[in-house]
Amino acid sequence: MVNSATPNLPSSDFEKTARFYADLGFSEDYRGDDWMILERDGVVLEFFSYPGVDPLSSSFSCCLRLDDVDGFYGVCKAAGIPEAVMGQPRLHPLENEDWGRMGALIDPDGTLLRLIGNQ
């Protein structure tokens, strides 16, 4: 087995979170009263129940390091997530950095997911 770590992110409502991420190709691997696990192409996101999370002041974040960051960004756009500087959900366009490509996805609960292309 390969060593790995998974982010633990807040969800104000598991049903809402599952629907949002399903549109991005994630499937539900587990759901209990206080925990949910979603997976897409080996990327695992774990969510804990946090009904009081404030999307406007949330500081939760994680990095998704993806072999096909452009393809995943396209999936996000096709799901209707707007490129914007305010509101959630939203996308920040991919940009070329000295070290590679990076963009961002902010989910409905205000969690920042940095989208980073593997090199």
Phi and psi restraints in degrees (range 20) as a CNS / XPLOR table:
assign (resid 1 and name C) (resid 2 and name N)
       (resid 2 and name CA) (resid 2 and name C) 1.0 -82.0 20.0 2
assign (resid 2 and name N) (resid 2 and name CA)
       (resid 2 and name C) (resid 3 and name N) 1.0 136.9 20.0 2
assign (resid 2 and name C) (resid 3 and name N)
       (resid 3 and name CA) (resid 3 and name C) 1.0 -63.4 20.0 2
assign (resid 3 and name N) (resid 3 and name CA)
       (resid 3 and name C) (resid 4 and name N) 1.0 143.1 20.0 2
assign (resid 3 and name C) (resid 4 and name N)
       (resid 4 and name CA) (resid 4 and name C) 1.0 -156.9 20.0 2
assign (resid 4 and name N) (resid 4 and name CA)
       (resid 4 and name C) (resid 5 and name N) 1.0 167.2 20.0 2
assign (resid 4 and name C) (resid 5 and name N)
       (resid 5 and name CA) (resid 5 and name C) 1.0 -136.2 20.0 2
assign (resid 5 and name N) (resid 5 and name CA)
       (resid 5 and name C) (resid 6 and name N) 1.0 150.2 20.0 2
assign (resid 5 and name C) (resid 6 and name N)
       (resid 6 and name CA) (resid 6 and name C) 1.0 -126.6 20.0 2
assign (resid 6 and name N) (resid 6 and name CA)
       (resid 6 and name C) (resid 7 and name N) 1.0 141.6 20.0 2
assign (resid 6 and name C) (resid 7 and name N)
       (resid 7 and name CA) (resid 7 and name C) 1.0 -72.0 20.0 2
assign (resid 7 and name N) (resid 7 and name CA)
       (resid 7 and name C) (resid 8 and name N) 1.0 148.0 20.0 2
assign (resid 7 and name C) (resid 8 and name N)
       (resid 8 and name CA) (resid 8 and name C) 1.0 -112.5 20.0 2
assign (resid 8 and name N) (resid 8 and name CA)
       (resid 8 and name C) (resid 9 and name N) 1.0 110.6 20.0 2
assign (resid 8 and name C) (resid 9 and name N)
       (resid 9 and name CA) (resid 9 and name C) 1.0 -117.0 20.0 2
assign (resid 9 and name N) (resid 9 and name CA)
       (resid 9 and name C) (resid 10 and name N) 1.0 154.3 20.0 2
assign (resid 9 and name C) (resid 10 and name N)
       (resid 10 and name CA) (resid 10 and name C) 1.0 -80.6 20.0 2
assign (resid 10 and name N) (resid 10 and name CA)
       (resid 10 and name C) (resid 11 and name N) 1.0 148.2 20.0 2
assign (resid 10 and name C) (resid 11 and name N)
       (resid 11 and name CA) (resid 11 and name C) 1.0 -134.4 20.0 2
assign (resid 11 and name N) (resid 11 and name CA)
       (resid 11 and name C) (resid 12 and name N) 1.0 122.5 20.0 2
assign (resid 11 and name C) (resid 12 and name N)
       (resid 12 and name CA) (resid 12 and name C) 1.0 -73.8 20.0 2
assign (resid 12 and name N) (resid 12 and name CA)
       (resid 12 and name C) (resid 13 and name N) 1.0 -23.0 20.0 2
assign (resid 12 and name C) (resid 13 and name N)
       (resid 13 and name CA) (resid 13 and name C) 1.0 -158.9 20.0 2
assign (resid 13 and name N) (resid 13 and name CA)
       (resid 13 and name C) (resid 14 and name N) 1.0 112.1 20.0 2
assign (resid 13 and name C) (resid 14 and name N)
       (resid 14 and name CA) (resid 14 and name C) 1.0 -57.2 20.0 2
assign (resid 14 and name N) (resid 14 and name CA)
       (resid 14 and name C) (resid 15 and name N) 1.0 -38.6 20.0 2
assign (resid 14 and name C) (resid 15 and name N)
       (resid 15 and name CA) (resid 15 and name C) 1.0 -63.2 20.0 2
assign (resid 15 and name N) (resid 15 and name CA)
       (resid 15 and name C) (resid 16 and name N) 1.0 -45.7 20.0 2
assign (resid 15 and name C) (resid 16 and name N)
       (resid 16 and name CA) (resid 16 and name C) 1.0 -62.8 20.0 2
assign (resid 16 and name N) (resid 16 and name CA)
       (resid 16 and name C) (resid 17 and name N) 1.0 -44.9 20.0 2
assign (resid 16 and name C) (resid 17 and name N)
       (resid 17 and name CA) (resid 17 and name C) 1.0 -63.0 20.0 2
assign (resid 17 and name N) (resid 17 and name CA)
       (resid 17 and name C) (resid 18 and name N) 1.0 -45.6 20.0 2
assign (resid 17 and name C) (resid 18 and name N)
       (resid 18 and name CA) (resid 18 and name C) 1.0 -61.3 20.0 2
assign (resid 18 and name N) (resid 18 and name CA)
       (resid 18 and name C) (resid 19 and name N) 1.0 -41.6 20.0 2
assign (resid 18 and name C) (resid 19 and name N)
       (resid 19 and name CA) (resid 19 and name C) 1.0 -64.4 20.0 2
assign (resid 19 and name N) (resid 19 and name CA)
       (resid 19 and name C) (resid 20 and name N) 1.0 -45.0 20.0 2
assign (resid 19 and name C) (resid 20 and name N)
       (resid 20 and name CA) (resid 20 and name C) 1.0 -58.8 20.0 2
assign (resid 20 and name N) (resid 20 and name CA)
       (resid 20 and name C) (resid 21 and name N) 1.0 -50.4 20.0 2
assign (resid 20 and name C) (resid 21 and name N)
       (resid 21 and name CA) (resid 21 and name C) 1.0 -74.8 20.0 2
assign (resid 21 and name N) (resid 21 and name CA)
       (resid 21 and name C) (resid 22 and name N) 1.0 -25.6 20.0 2
assign (resid 21 and name C) (resid 22 and name N)
       (resid 22 and name CA) (resid 22 and name C) 1.0 -61.6 20.0 2
assign (resid 22 and name N) (resid 22 and name CA)
       (resid 22 and name C) (resid 23 and name N) 1.0 -37.9 20.0 2
assign (resid 22 and name C) (resid 23 and name N)
       (resid 23 and name CA) (resid 23 and name C) 1.0 -64.1 20.0 2
assign (resid 23 and name N) (resid 23 and name CA)
       (resid 23 and name C) (resid 24 and name N) 1.0 -17.8 20.0 2
assign (resid 23 and name C) (resid 24 and name N)
       (resid 24 and name CA) (resid 24 and name C) 1.0 -101.4 20.0 2
assign (resid 24 and name N) (resid 24 and name CA)
       (resid 24 and name C) (resid 25 and name N) 1.0 8.9 20.0 2
assign (resid 24 and name C) (resid 25 and name N)
       (resid 25 and name CA) (resid 25 and name C) 1.0 94.0 20.0 2
assign (resid 25 and name N) (resid 25 and name CA)
       (resid 25 and name C) (resid 26 and name N) 1.0 6.9 20.0 2
assign (resid 25 and name C) (resid 26 and name N)
       (resid 26 and name CA) (resid 26 and name C) 1.0 -84.7 20.0 2
assign (resid 26 and name N) (resid 26 and name CA)
       (resid 26 and name C) (resid 27 and name N) 1.0 141.7 20.0 2
assign (resid 26 and name C) (resid 27 and name N)
       (resid 27 and name CA) (resid 27 and name C) 1.0 -115.3 20.0 2
assign (resid 27 and name N) (resid 27 and name CA)
       (resid 27 and name C) (resid 28 and name N) 1.0 155.4 20.0 2
assign (resid 27 and name C) (resid 28 and name N)
       (resid 28 and name CA) (resid 28 and name C) 1.0 -84.5 20.0 2
assign (resid 28 and name N) (resid 28 and name CA)
       (resid 28 and name C) (resid 29 and name N) 1.0 120.4 20.0 2
assign (resid 28 and name C) (resid 29 and name N)
       (resid 29 and name CA) (resid 29 and name C) 1.0 -95.4 20.0 2
assign (resid 29 and name N) (resid 29 and name CA)
       (resid 29 and name C) (resid 30 and name N) 1.0 -28.1 20.0 2
assign (resid 29 and name C) (resid 30 and name N)
       (resid 30 and name CA) (resid 30 and name C) 1.0 -158.5 20.0 2
assign (resid 30 and name N) (resid 30 and name CA)
       (resid 30 and name C) (resid 31 and name N) 1.0 143.2 20.0 2
assign (resid 30 and name C) (resid 31 and name N)
       (resid 31 and name CA) (resid 31 and name C) 1.0 -147.5 20.0 2
assign (resid 31 and name N) (resid 31 and name CA)
       (resid 31 and name C) (resid 32 and name N) 1.0 126.0 20.0 2
assign (resid 31 and name C) (resid 32 and name N)
       (resid 32 and name CA) (resid 32 and name C) 1.0 -120.4 20.0 2
assign (resid 32 and name N) (resid 32 and name CA)
       (resid 32 and name C) (resid 33 and name N) 1.0 -168.1 20.0 2
assign (resid 32 and name C) (resid 33 and name N)
       (resid 33 and name CA) (resid 33 and name C) 1.0 -65.6 20.0 2
assign (resid 33 and name N) (resid 33 and name CA)
       (resid 33 and name C) (resid 34 and name N) 1.0 -35.3 20.0 2
assign (resid 33 and name C) (resid 34 and name N)
       (resid 34 and name CA) (resid 34 and name C) 1.0 -122.7 20.0 2
assign (resid 34 and name N) (resid 34 and name CA)
       (resid 34 and name C) (resid 35 and name N) 1.0 4.6 20.0 2
assign (resid 34 and name C) (resid 35 and name N)
       (resid 35 and name CA) (resid 35 and name C) 1.0 -147.5 20.0 2
assign (resid 35 and name N) (resid 35 and name CA)
       (resid 35 and name C) (resid 36 and name N) 1.0 143.2 20.0 2
assign (resid 35 and name C) (resid 36 and name N)
       (resid 36 and name CA) (resid 36 and name C) 1.0 -142.2 20.0 2
assign (resid 36 and name N) (resid 36 and name CA)
       (resid 36 and name C) (resid 37 and name N) 1.0 141.5 20.0 2
assign (resid 36 and name C) (resid 37 and name N)
       (resid 37 and name CA) (resid 37 and name C) 1.0 -123.9 20.0 2
assign (resid 37 and name N) (resid 37 and name CA)
       (resid 37 and name C) (resid 38 and name N) 1.0 128.0 20.0 2
assign (resid 37 and name C) (resid 38 and name N)
       (resid 38 and name CA) (resid 38 and name C) 1.0 -117.7 20.0 2
assign (resid 38 and name N) (resid 38 and name CA)
       (resid 38 and name C) (resid 39 and name N) 1.0 151.0 20.0 2
assign (resid 38 and name C) (resid 39 and name N)
       (resid 39 and name CA) (resid 39 and name C) 1.0 -142.9 20.0 2
assign (resid 39 and name N) (resid 39 and name CA)
       (resid 39 and name C) (resid 40 and name N) 1.0 143.8 20.0 2
assign (resid 39 and name C) (resid 40 and name N)
       (resid 40 and name CA) (resid 40 and name C) 1.0 -149.9 20.0 2
assign (resid 40 and name N) (resid 40 and name CA)
       (resid 40 and name C) (resid 41 and name N) 1.0 116.3 20.0 2
assign (resid 40 and name C) (resid 41 and name N)
       (resid 41 and name CA) (resid 41 and name C) 1.0 48.8 20.0 2
assign (resid 41 and name N) (resid 41 and name CA)
       (resid 41 and name C) (resid 42 and name N) 1.0 44.0 20.0 2
assign (resid 41 and name C) (resid 42 and name N)
       (resid 42 and name CA) (resid 42 and name C) 1.0 85.9 20.0 2
assign (resid 42 and name N) (resid 42 and name CA)
       (resid 42 and name C) (resid 43 and name N) 1.0 -7.6 20.0 2
assign (resid 42 and name C) (resid 43 and name N)
       (resid 43 and name CA) (resid 43 and name C) 1.0 -88.6 20.0 2
assign (resid 43 and name N) (resid 43 and name CA)
       (resid 43 and name C) (resid 44 and name N) 1.0 122.8 20.0 2
assign (resid 43 and name C) (resid 44 and name N)
       (resid 44 and name CA) (resid 44 and name C) 1.0 -112.7 20.0 2
assign (resid 44 and name N) (resid 44 and name CA)
       (resid 44 and name C) (resid 45 and name N) 1.0 128.7 20.0 2
assign (resid 44 and name C) (resid 45 and name N)
       (resid 45 and name CA) (resid 45 and name C) 1.0 -119.6 20.0 2
assign (resid 45 and name N) (resid 45 and name CA)
       (resid 45 and name C) (resid 46 and name N) 1.0 127.3 20.0 2
assign (resid 45 and name C) (resid 46 and name N)
       (resid 46 and name CA) (resid 46 and name C) 1.0 -110.8 20.0 2
assign (resid 46 and name N) (resid 46 and name CA)
       (resid 46 and name C) (resid 47 and name N) 1.0 136.7 20.0 2
assign (resid 46 and name C) (resid 47 and name N)
       (resid 47 and name CA) (resid 47 and name C) 1.0 -122.6 20.0 2
assign (resid 47 and name N) (resid 47 and name CA)
       (resid 47 and name C) (resid 48 and name N) 1.0 138.5 20.0 2
assign (resid 47 and name C) (resid 48 and name N)
       (resid 48 and name CA) (resid 48 and name C) 1.0 -110.0 20.0 2
assign (resid 48 and name N) (resid 48 and name CA)
       (resid 48 and name C) (resid 49 and name N) 1.0 149.5 20.0 2
assign (resid 48 and name C) (resid 49 and name N)
       (resid 49 and name CA) (resid 49 and name C) 1.0 -69.0 20.0 2
assign (resid 49 and name N) (resid 49 and name CA)
       (resid 49 and name C) (resid 50 and name N) 1.0 125.4 20.0 2
assign (resid 49 and name C) (resid 50 and name N)
       (resid 50 and name CA) (resid 50 and name C) 1.0 -146.9 20.0 2
assign (resid 50 and name N) (resid 50 and name CA)
       (resid 50 and name C) (resid 51 and name N) 1.0 73.9 20.0 2
assign (resid 50 and name C) (resid 51 and name N)
       (resid 51 and name CA) (resid 51 and name C) 1.0 -56.9 20.0 2
assign (resid 51 and name N) (resid 51 and name CA)
       (resid 51 and name C) (resid 52 and name N) 1.0 -26.2 20.0 2
assign (resid 51 and name C) (resid 52 and name N)
       (resid 52 and name CA) (resid 52 and name C) 1.0 -93.7 20.0 2
assign (resid 52 and name N) (resid 52 and name CA)
       (resid 52 and name C) (resid 53 and name N) 1.0 9.1 20.0 2
assign (resid 52 and name C) (resid 53 and name N)
       (resid 53 and name CA) (resid 53 and name C) 1.0 -61.0 20.0 2
assign (resid 53 and name N) (resid 53 and name CA)
       (resid 53 and name C) (resid 54 and name N) 1.0 134.4 20.0 2
assign (resid 53 and name C) (resid 54 and name N)
       (resid 54 and name CA) (resid 54 and name C) 1.0 -101.4 20.0 2
assign (resid 54 and name N) (resid 54 and name CA)
       (resid 54 and name C) (resid 55 and name N) 1.0 108.8 20.0 2
assign (resid 54 and name C) (resid 55 and name N)
       (resid 55 and name CA) (resid 55 and name C) 1.0 -56.7 20.0 2
assign (resid 55 and name N) (resid 55 and name CA)
       (resid 55 and name C) (resid 56 and name N) 1.0 -26.7 20.0 2
assign (resid 55 and name C) (resid 56 and name N)
       (resid 56 and name CA) (resid 56 and name C) 1.0 -81.8 20.0 2
assign (resid 56 and name N) (resid 56 and name CA)
       (resid 56 and name C) (resid 57 and name N) 1.0 -16.9 20.0 2
assign (resid 56 and name C) (resid 57 and name N)
       (resid 57 and name CA) (resid 57 and name C) 1.0 -123.0 20.0 2
assign (resid 57 and name N) (resid 57 and name CA)
       (resid 57 and name C) (resid 58 and name N) 1.0 6.7 20.0 2
assign (resid 57 and name C) (resid 58 and name N)
       (resid 58 and name CA) (resid 58 and name C) 1.0 -64.5 20.0 2
assign (resid 58 and name N) (resid 58 and name CA)
       (resid 58 and name C) (resid 59 and name N) 1.0 138.9 20.0 2
assign (resid 58 and name C) (resid 59 and name N)
       (resid 59 and name CA) (resid 59 and name C) 1.0 -118.3 20.0 2
assign (resid 59 and name N) (resid 59 and name CA)
       (resid 59 and name C) (resid 60 and name N) 1.0 19.3 20.0 2
assign (resid 59 and name C) (resid 60 and name N)
       (resid 60 and name CA) (resid 60 and name C) 1.0 -73.7 20.0 2
assign (resid 60 and name N) (resid 60 and name CA)
       (resid 60 and name C) (resid 61 and name N) 1.0 140.5 20.0 2
assign (resid 60 and name C) (resid 61 and name N)
       (resid 61 and name CA) (resid 61 and name C) 1.0 -158.9 20.0 2
assign (resid 61 and name N) (resid 61 and name CA)
       (resid 61 and name C) (resid 62 and name N) 1.0 165.0 20.0 2
assign (resid 61 and name C) (resid 62 and name N)
       (resid 62 and name CA) (resid 62 and name C) 1.0 -159.0 20.0 2
assign (resid 62 and name N) (resid 62 and name CA)
       (resid 62 and name C) (resid 63 and name N) 1.0 168.2 20.0 2
assign (resid 62 and name C) (resid 63 and name N)
       (resid 63 and name CA) (resid 63 and name C) 1.0 -110.6 20.0 2
assign (resid 63 and name N) (resid 63 and name CA)
       (resid 63 and name C) (resid 64 and name N) 1.0 132.7 20.0 2
assign (resid 63 and name C) (resid 64 and name N)
       (resid 64 and name CA) (resid 64 and name C) 1.0 -104.3 20.0 2
assign (resid 64 and name N) (resid 64 and name CA)
       (resid 64 and name C) (resid 65 and name N) 1.0 110.8 20.0 2
assign (resid 64 and name C) (resid 65 and name N)
       (resid 65 and name CA) (resid 65 and name C) 1.0 -96.7 20.0 2
assign (resid 65 and name N) (resid 65 and name CA)
       (resid 65 and name C) (resid 66 and name N) 1.0 112.2 20.0 2
assign (resid 65 and name C) (resid 66 and name N)
       (resid 66 and name CA) (resid 66 and name C) 1.0 -121.8 20.0 2
assign (resid 66 and name N) (resid 66 and name CA)
       (resid 66 and name C) (resid 67 and name N) 1.0 140.2 20.0 2
assign (resid 66 and name C) (resid 67 and name N)
       (resid 67 and name CA) (resid 67 and name C) 1.0 -66.3 20.0 2
assign (resid 67 and name N) (resid 67 and name CA)
       (resid 67 and name C) (resid 68 and name N) 1.0 -36.4 20.0 2
assign (resid 67 and name C) (resid 68 and name N)
       (resid 68 and name CA) (resid 68 and name C) 1.0 -120.9 20.0 2
assign (resid 68 and name N) (resid 68 and name CA)
       (resid 68 and name C) (resid 69 and name N) 1.0 70.4 20.0 2
assign (resid 68 and name C) (resid 69 and name N)
       (resid 69 and name CA) (resid 69 and name C) 1.0 -63.3 20.0 2
assign (resid 69 and name N) (resid 69 and name CA)
       (resid 69 and name C) (resid 70 and name N) 1.0 -35.9 20.0 2
assign (resid 69 and name C) (resid 70 and name N)
       (resid 70 and name CA) (resid 70 and name C) 1.0 -65.3 20.0 2
assign (resid 70 and name N) (resid 70 and name CA)
       (resid 70 and name C) (resid 71 and name N) 1.0 -40.7 20.0 2
assign (resid 70 and name C) (resid 71 and name N)
       (resid 71 and name CA) (resid 71 and name C) 1.0 -63.7 20.0 2
assign (resid 71 and name N) (resid 71 and name CA)
       (resid 71 and name C) (resid 72 and name N) 1.0 -43.6 20.0 2
assign (resid 71 and name C) (resid 72 and name N)
       (resid 72 and name CA) (resid 72 and name C) 1.0 -66.0 20.0 2
assign (resid 72 and name N) (resid 72 and name CA)
       (resid 72 and name C) (resid 73 and name N) 1.0 -38.8 20.0 2
assign (resid 72 and name C) (resid 73 and name N)
       (resid 73 and name CA) (resid 73 and name C) 1.0 -60.1 20.0 2
assign (resid 73 and name N) (resid 73 and name CA)
       (resid 73 and name C) (resid 74 and name N) 1.0 -40.6 20.0 2
assign (resid 73 and name C) (resid 74 and name N)
       (resid 74 and name CA) (resid 74 and name C) 1.0 -62.3 20.0 2
assign (resid 74 and name N) (resid 74 and name CA)
       (resid 74 and name C) (resid 75 and name N) 1.0 -38.1 20.0 2
assign (resid 74 and name C) (resid 75 and name N)
       (resid 75 and name CA) (resid 75 and name C) 1.0 -62.5 20.0 2
assign (resid 75 and name N) (resid 75 and name CA)
       (resid 75 and name C) (resid 76 and name N) 1.0 -42.4 20.0 2
assign (resid 75 and name C) (resid 76 and name N)
       (resid 76 and name CA) (resid 76 and name C) 1.0 -61.7 20.0 2
assign (resid 76 and name N) (resid 76 and name CA)
       (resid 76 and name C) (resid 77 and name N) 1.0 -45.0 20.0 2
assign (resid 76 and name C) (resid 77 and name N)
       (resid 77 and name CA) (resid 77 and name C) 1.0 -64.5 20.0 2
assign (resid 77 and name N) (resid 77 and name CA)
       (resid 77 and name C) (resid 78 and name N) 1.0 -41.8 20.0 2
assign (resid 77 and name C) (resid 78 and name N)
       (resid 78 and name CA) (resid 78 and name C) 1.0 -64.4 20.0 2
assign (resid 78 and name N) (resid 78 and name CA)
       (resid 78 and name C) (resid 79 and name N) 1.0 -26.6 20.0 2
assign (resid 78 and name C) (resid 79 and name N)
       (resid 79 and name CA) (resid 79 and name C) 1.0 -77.8 20.0 2
assign (resid 79 and name N) (resid 79 and name CA)
       (resid 79 and name C) (resid 80 and name N) 1.0 -2.0 20.0 2
assign (resid 79 and name C) (resid 80 and name N)
       (resid 80 and name CA) (resid 80 and name C) 1.0 89.8 20.0 2
assign (resid 80 and name N) (resid 80 and name CA)
       (resid 80 and name C) (resid 81 and name N) 1.0 13.7 20.0 2
assign (resid 80 and name C) (resid 81 and name N)
       (resid 81 and name CA) (resid 81 and name C) 1.0 -77.5 20.0 2
assign (resid 81 and name N) (resid 81 and name CA)
       (resid 81 and name C) (resid 82 and name N) 1.0 123.2 20.0 2
assign (resid 81 and name C) (resid 82 and name N)
       (resid 82 and name CA) (resid 82 and name C) 1.0 -79.1 20.0 2
assign (resid 82 and name N) (resid 82 and name CA)
       (resid 82 and name C) (resid 83 and name N) 1.0 149.2 20.0 2
assign (resid 82 and name C) (resid 83 and name N)
       (resid 83 and name CA) (resid 83 and name C) 1.0 -81.1 20.0 2
assign (resid 83 and name N) (resid 83 and name CA)
       (resid 83 and name C) (resid 84 and name N) 1.0 117.8 20.0 2
assign (resid 83 and name C) (resid 84 and name N)
       (resid 84 and name CA) (resid 84 and name C) 1.0 -155.4 20.0 2
assign (resid 84 and name N) (resid 84 and name CA)
       (resid 84 and name C) (resid 85 and name N) 1.0 166.4 20.0 2
assign (resid 84 and name C) (resid 85 and name N)
       (resid 85 and name CA) (resid 85 and name C) 1.0 -103.9 20.0 2
assign (resid 85 and name N) (resid 85 and name CA)
       (resid 85 and name C) (resid 86 and name N) 1.0 -8.6 20.0 2
assign (resid 85 and name C) (resid 86 and name N)
       (resid 86 and name CA) (resid 86 and name C) 1.0 -140.2 20.0 2
assign (resid 86 and name N) (resid 86 and name CA)
       (resid 86 and name C) (resid 87 and name N) 1.0 160.0 20.0 2
assign (resid 86 and name C) (resid 87 and name N)
       (resid 87 and name CA) (resid 87 and name C) 1.0 90.5 20.0 2
assign (resid 87 and name N) (resid 87 and name CA)
       (resid 87 and name C) (resid 88 and name N) 1.0 167.1 20.0 2
assign (resid 87 and name C) (resid 88 and name N)
       (resid 88 and name CA) (resid 88 and name C) 1.0 -148.4 20.0 2
assign (resid 88 and name N) (resid 88 and name CA)
       (resid 88 and name C) (resid 89 and name N) 1.0 140.8 20.0 2
assign (resid 88 and name C) (resid 89 and name N)
       (resid 89 and name CA) (resid 89 and name C) 1.0 -74.7 20.0 2
assign (resid 89 and name N) (resid 89 and name CA)
       (resid 89 and name C) (resid 90 and name N) 1.0 161.7 20.0 2
assign (resid 89 and name C) (resid 90 and name N)
       (resid 90 and name CA) (resid 90 and name C) 1.0 -160.8 20.0 2
assign (resid 90 and name N) (resid 90 and name CA)
       (resid 90 and name C) (resid 91 and name N) 1.0 164.0 20.0 2
assign (resid 90 and name C) (resid 91 and name N)
       (resid 91 and name CA) (resid 91 and name C) 1.0 -118.4 20.0 2
assign (resid 91 and name N) (resid 91 and name CA)
       (resid 91 and name C) (resid 92 and name N) 1.0 147.3 20.0 2
assign (resid 91 and name C) (resid 92 and name N)
       (resid 92 and name CA) (resid 92 and name C) 1.0 -113.2 20.0 2
assign (resid 92 and name N) (resid 92 and name CA)
       (resid 92 and name C) (resid 93 and name N) 1.0 125.8 20.0 2
assign (resid 92 and name C) (resid 93 and name N)
       (resid 93 and name CA) (resid 93 and name C) 1.0 -56.3 20.0 2
assign (resid 93 and name N) (resid 93 and name CA)
       (resid 93 and name C) (resid 94 and name N) 1.0 151.0 20.0 2
assign (resid 93 and name C) (resid 94 and name N)
       (resid 94 and name CA) (resid 94 and name C) 1.0 -66.4 20.0 2
assign (resid 94 and name N) (resid 94 and name CA)
       (resid 94 and name C) (resid 95 and name N) 1.0 139.5 20.0 2
assign (resid 94 and name C) (resid 95 and name N)
       (resid 95 and name CA) (resid 95 and name C) 1.0 -132.8 20.0 2
assign (resid 95 and name N) (resid 95 and name CA)
       (resid 95 and name C) (resid 96 and name N) 1.0 149.9 20.0 2
assign (resid 95 and name C) (resid 96 and name N)
       (resid 96 and name CA) (resid 96 and name C) 1.0 -83.3 20.0 2
assign (resid 96 and name N) (resid 96 and name CA)
       (resid 96 and name C) (resid 97 and name N) 1.0 124.6 20.0 2
assign (resid 96 and name C) (resid 97 and name N)
       (resid 97 and name CA) (resid 97 and name C) 1.0 -108.7 20.0 2
assign (resid 97 and name N) (resid 97 and name CA)
       (resid 97 and name C) (resid 98 and name N) 1.0 171.6 20.0 2
assign (resid 97 and name C) (resid 98 and name N)
       (resid 98 and name CA) (resid 98 and name C) 1.0 -58.2 20.0 2
assign (resid 98 and name N) (resid 98 and name CA)
       (resid 98 and name C) (resid 99 and name N) 1.0 -32.1 20.0 2
assign (resid 98 and name C) (resid 99 and name N)
       (resid 99 and name CA) (resid 99 and name C) 1.0 -100.4 20.0 2
assign (resid 99 and name N) (resid 99 and name CA)
       (resid 99 and name C) (resid 100 and name N) 1.0 -4.6 20.0 2
assign (resid 99 and name C) (resid 100 and name N)
       (resid 100 and name CA) (resid 100 and name C) 1.0 150.1 20.0 2
assign (resid 100 and name N) (resid 100 and name CA)
       (resid 100 and name C) (resid 101 and name N) 1.0 -158.5 20.0 2
assign (resid 100 and name C) (resid 101 and name N)
       (resid 101 and name CA) (resid 101 and name C) 1.0 -106.9 20.0 2
assign (resid 101 and name N) (resid 101 and name CA)
       (resid 101 and name C) (resid 102 and name N) 1.0 140.8 20.0 2
assign (resid 101 and name C) (resid 102 and name N)
       (resid 102 and name CA) (resid 102 and name C) 1.0 -148.3 20.0 2
assign (resid 102 and name N) (resid 102 and name CA)
       (resid 102 and name C) (resid 103 and name N) 1.0 141.6 20.0 2
assign (resid 102 and name C) (resid 103 and name N)
       (resid 103 and name CA) (resid 103 and name C) 1.0 -143.0 20.0 2
assign (resid 103 and name N) (resid 103 and name CA)
       (resid 103 and name C) (resid 104 and name N) 1.0 -163.2 20.0 2
assign (resid 103 and name C) (resid 104 and name N)
       (resid 104 and name CA) (resid 104 and name C) 1.0 -152.6 20.0 2
assign (resid 104 and name N) (resid 104 and name CA)
       (resid 104 and name C) (resid 105 and name N) 1.0 151.6 20.0 2
assign (resid 104 and name C) (resid 105 and name N)
       (resid 105 and name CA) (resid 105 and name C) 1.0 -126.1 20.0 2
assign (resid 105 and name N) (resid 105 and name CA)
       (resid 105 and name C) (resid 106 and name N) 1.0 129.2 20.0 2
assign (resid 105 and name C) (resid 106 and name N)
       (resid 106 and name CA) (resid 106 and name C) 1.0 -110.2 20.0 2
assign (resid 106 and name N) (resid 106 and name CA)
       (resid 106 and name C) (resid 107 and name N) 1.0 122.9 20.0 2
assign (resid 106 and name C) (resid 107 and name N)
       (resid 107 and name CA) (resid 107 and name C) 1.0 -84.6 20.0 2
assign (resid 107 and name N) (resid 107 and name CA)
       (resid 107 and name C) (resid 108 and name N) 1.0 177.1 20.0 2
assign (resid 107 and name C) (resid 108 and name N)
       (resid 108 and name CA) (resid 108 and name C) 1.0 -59.8 20.0 2
assign (resid 108 and name N) (resid 108 and name CA)
       (resid 108 and name C) (resid 109 and name N) 1.0 -23.3 20.0 2
assign (resid 108 and name C) (resid 109 and name N)
       (resid 109 and name CA) (resid 109 and name C) 1.0 -94.9 20.0 2
assign (resid 109 and name N) (resid 109 and name CA)
       (resid 109 and name C) (resid 110 and name N) 1.0 10.1 20.0 2
assign (resid 109 and name C) (resid 110 and name N)
       (resid 110 and name CA) (resid 110 and name C) 1.0 85.2 20.0 2
assign (resid 110 and name N) (resid 110 and name CA)
       (resid 110 and name C) (resid 111 and name N) 1.0 6.5 20.0 2
assign (resid 110 and name C) (resid 111 and name N)
       (resid 111 and name CA) (resid 111 and name C) 1.0 -73.8 20.0 2
assign (resid 111 and name N) (resid 111 and name CA)
       (resid 111 and name C) (resid 112 and name N) 1.0 131.8 20.0 2
assign (resid 111 and name C) (resid 112 and name N)
       (resid 112 and name CA) (resid 112 and name C) 1.0 -90.1 20.0 2
assign (resid 112 and name N) (resid 112 and name CA)
       (resid 112 and name C) (resid 113 and name N) 1.0 121.7 20.0 2
assign (resid 112 and name C) (resid 113 and name N)
       (resid 113 and name CA) (resid 113 and name C) 1.0 -113.7 20.0 2
assign (resid 113 and name N) (resid 113 and name CA)
       (resid 113 and name C) (resid 114 and name N) 1.0 107.8 20.0 2
assign (resid 113 and name C) (resid 114 and name N)
       (resid 114 and name CA) (resid 114 and name C) 1.0 -73.8 20.0 2
assign (resid 114 and name N) (resid 114 and name CA)
       (resid 114 and name C) (resid 115 and name N) 1.0 130.4 20.0 2
assign (resid 114 and name C) (resid 115 and name N)
       (resid 115 and name CA) (resid 115 and name C) 1.0 -101.2 20.0 2
assign (resid 115 and name N) (resid 115 and name CA)
       (resid 115 and name C) (resid 116 and name N) 1.0 110.5 20.0 2
assign (resid 115 and name C) (resid 116 and name N)
       (resid 116 and name CA) (resid 116 and name C) 1.0 -121.6 20.0 2
assign (resid 116 and name N) (resid 116 and name CA)
       (resid 116 and name C) (resid 117 and name N) 1.0 128.5 20.0 2
assign (resid 116 and name C) (resid 117 and name N)
       (resid 117 and name CA) (resid 117 and name C) 1.0 -78.2 20.0 2
assign (resid 117 and name N) (resid 117 and name CA)
       (resid 117 and name C) (resid 118 and name N) 1.0 129.1 20.0 2
assign (resid 117 and name C) (resid 118 and name N)
       (resid 118 and name CA) (resid 118 and name C) 1.0 -68.9 20.0 2
assign (resid 118 and name N) (resid 118 and name CA)
       (resid 118 and name C) (resid 119 and name N) 1.0 145.0 20.0 2
